[in-house]
């Protein structure tokens, strides 16, 4: 609620005061949201798939290294958020930052962050069930990998849109 009040005050400011506030509210919030949401997705995906790997490793310890692939794929999503966060925060310049750039950076950060959150959750759920199923039926490995690739593609879609929005002038 406090942020909404401050946002209304920001929109009512004169043009000389607005760029400084816009850089925080929009640019830096886009940067933060990209990193926070993608890391939440990566952490959830890694934890959920890791539980499946540990559970499966009791019965079939020889498959543990092969089954770590979902954990690695979930961890990559956090890197997407880091890339966009650095790109956005390096483009925020105090005196030359417009409201248009601020909104573009916020939208880009949210695109990457929320797409990464969804992809991380998907990878975690598929990874957990997939490695357990792979322990019982090794022919399911290829199908699991394909589903994980499609889930990772969701984060890549967000990364592409985030890159396009982050470089808008």
Backbone torsions as a table, in degrees:
resi	resn	phi	psi	omega
1	UNK	NA	-39.7	179.2
2	UNK	-64.3	-37.2	178.1
3	UNK	-65.3	-37.8	178.7
4	UNK	-66.9	-39.1	177.1
5	UNK	-62.6	-44.4	179.9
6	UNK	-65.9	-33.7	178.4
7	UNK	-65.5	-41.3	177.0
8	UNK	-63.7	-41.8	177.0
9	UNK	-62.3	-38.7	179.3
10	UNK	-62.1	-43.2	-178.8
11	UNK	-68.4	-21.7	179.6
12	UNK	-91.4	-6.0	-177.7
13	UNK	-70.7	161.3	175.0
14	UNK	-73.8	166.9	-177.0
15	UNK	-67.7	-20.5	179.8
16	UNK	-78.5	-29.3	-179.8
17	UNK	-89.3	-27.9	-170.8
18	UNK	-62.3	-40.6	-176.0
19	UNK	-59.6	-37.4	179.9
20	UNK	-65.8	-46.0	179.5
21	UNK	-69.5	-36.8	-179.9
22	UNK	-64.1	-35.1	-179.6
23	UNK	-63.7	-35.2	176.6
24	UNK	-76.0	-56.4	-171.4
25	UNK	-63.5	-35.3	-174.3
26	UNK	-106.7	-54.9	-177.2
27	UNK	-64.5	-54.6	-177.5
28	UNK	-71.8	-29.5	175.5
29	UNK	-70.2	-33.5	174.0
30	UNK	-65.1	-42.0	177.8
31	UNK	-63.1	-46.1	-179.2
32	UNK	-66.5	-41.6	-178.3
33	UNK	-67.3	-34.1	177.0
34	UNK	-62.0	-47.9	-177.6
35	UNK	-70.3	-44.5	-175.9
36	UNK	-65.5	-49.2	-176.4
37	UNK	-69.0	-39.3	178.2
38	UNK	-67.5	-36.5	177.8
39	UNK	-69.7	-33.8	173.9
40	UNK	-62.9	-44.4	177.9
41	UNK	-63.9	-43.2	179.4
42	UNK	-65.0	-40.9	-180.0
43	UNK	-66.4	-43.6	178.8
44	UNK	-63.8	-46.2	-179.8
45	UNK	-61.9	-42.3	179.4
46	UNK	-66.1	-43.4	-179.1
47	UNK	-66.2	-46.7	-177.7
48	UNK	-65.1	-46.5	178.5
49	UNK	-68.2	-34.5	178.3
50	UNK	-63.8	-36.1	176.0
51	UNK	-63.2	-41.3	177.4
52	UNK	-64.3	-40.1	178.8
53	UNK	-64.3	-44.5	179.3
54	UNK	-63.8	-41.9	179.5
55	UNK	-65.4	-42.6	179.8
56	UNK	-69.8	-32.5	-176.8
57	UNK	-65.6	-21.0	177.5
58	UNK	-67.6	-42.6	-177.8
59	UNK	-84.4	-38.6	-175.9
60	UNK	-132.6	75.7	-176.1
61	UNK	-64.0	-21.0	179.3
62	UNK	-71.4	-14.5	-178.9
63	UNK	-98.9	3.2	-174.5
64	UNK	-62.8	-48.3	-177.8
65	UNK	-64.4	-36.6	178.2
66	UNK	-68.9	-28.7	-175.6
67	UNK	-88.5	0.7	179.6
68	UNK	-80.9	-7.4	-178.8
69	UNK	-53.3	-44.8	177.8
70	UNK	-60.7	-35.1	178.7
71	UNK	-65.9	-40.1	178.9
72	UNK	-66.5	-43.6	-179.2
73	UNK	-64.3	-36.2	177.7
74	UNK	-67.8	-38.2	179.9
75	UNK	-66.2	-29.5	179.6
76	UNK	-64.5	-29.9	-178.4
77	UNK	-61.5	-36.1	177.4
78	UNK	-61.9	-31.3	178.9
79	UNK	-66.8	-35.4	177.9
80	UNK	-59.9	-44.4	178.6
81	UNK	-64.8	-37.6	178.3
82	UNK	-63.8	-42.2	179.5
83	UNK	-59.6	-50.1	-178.4
84	UNK	-67.0	-39.3	179.8
85	UNK	-60.9	-42.8	178.2
86	UNK	-67.4	-42.4	-179.7
87	UNK	-62.7	-45.4	-179.1
88	UNK	-67.1	-49.0	-175.7
89	UNK	-66.4	-27.6	177.6
90	UNK	-77.3	-18.7	178.6
91	UNK	-90.7	-5.4	178.5
92	UNK	-83.0	111.3	-180.0
93	UNK	-115.9	130.1	-170.8
94	UNK	-55.6	-49.6	-171.9
95	UNK	-92.9	-14.9	-175.0
96	UNK	-116.4	22.0	-174.5
97	UNK	-99.1	123.7	-178.0
98	UNK	-99.6	165.3	176.9
99	UNK	-64.9	-35.0	177.7
100	UNK	-60.0	-46.1	177.5
101	UNK	-63.6	-38.9	178.8
102	UNK	-61.3	-46.9	178.3
103	UNK	-65.7	-38.5	178.3
104	UNK	-64.0	-41.0	179.4
105	UNK	-69.0	-38.3	176.3
106	UNK	-63.8	-45.5	179.5
107	UNK	-64.4	-40.0	178.3
108	UNK	-64.8	-42.6	178.7
109	UNK	-65.0	-42.0	178.0
110	UNK	-67.7	-36.3	178.3
111	UNK	-60.6	-50.0	179.9
112	UNK	-66.8	-44.9	-176.1
113	UNK	-63.2	-49.1	-177.3
114	UNK	-74.0	-34.2	174.5
115	UNK	-65.5	-39.1	177.7
116	UNK	-67.5	-35.9	176.9
117	UNK	-63.4	-46.9	178.7
118	UNK	-64.6	-42.2	180.0
119	UNK	-66.5	-39.6	178.9
120	UNK	-63.9	-41.4	177.3
121	UNK	-64.4	-41.6	179.1
122	UNK	-63.9	-44.1	179.3
123	UNK	-63.8	-39.1	179.2
124	UNK	-63.8	-45.7	-178.7
125	UNK	-67.3	-46.7	179.1
126	UNK	-66.5	-39.6	179.7
127	UNK	-64.0	-41.7	179.2
128	UNK	-61.8	-53.8	-179.1
129	UNK	-67.9	-36.0	-176.5
130	UNK	-67.1	-44.1	-178.7
131	UNK	-71.1	-32.1	175.8
132	UNK	-67.7	-42.2	178.5
133	UNK	-67.9	-35.7	179.1
134	UNK	-64.6	-30.8	177.6
135	UNK	-66.8	-31.2	179.9
136	UNK	-88.5	-34.5	-178.5
137	UNK	-139.8	100.6	-175.7
138	UNK	-62.3	-18.0	179.3
139	UNK	-70.0	-13.3	-179.7
140	UNK	-81.0	-6.3	-175.6
141	UNK	-60.8	-46.1	-178.2
142	UNK	-63.4	-42.1	177.8
143	UNK	-63.1	-39.9	178.4
144	UNK	-62.4	-44.4	-179.5
145	UNK	-62.8	-40.9	179.2
146	UNK	-63.7	-41.4	178.2
147	UNK	-65.1	-39.3	178.1
148	UNK	-64.7	-37.6	178.2
149	UNK	-64.7	-41.5	178.3
150	UNK	-65.5	-35.8	177.0
151	UNK	-67.9	-39.9	177.9
152	UNK	-65.7	-31.2	178.9
153	UNK	-61.6	-30.7	177.6
154	UNK	-60.3	-41.9	178.4
155	UNK	-68.6	-35.1	178.0
156	UNK	-65.6	-36.2	176.2
157	UNK	-60.8	-45.3	177.7
158	UNK	-63.3	-37.8	178.6
159	UNK	-64.0	-42.7	-179.8
160	UNK	-62.4	-47.2	178.8
161	UNK	-64.6	-39.5	177.6
162	UNK	-62.0	-40.0	177.5
163	UNK	-65.1	-42.5	179.8
164	UNK	-62.8	-43.5	-178.8
165	UNK	-73.2	-31.4	-177.8
166	UNK	-69.3	-25.6	-178.7
167	UNK	-98.7	6.8	177.7
168	UNK	-66.6	141.7	178.0
169	UNK	-107.7	NA	NA
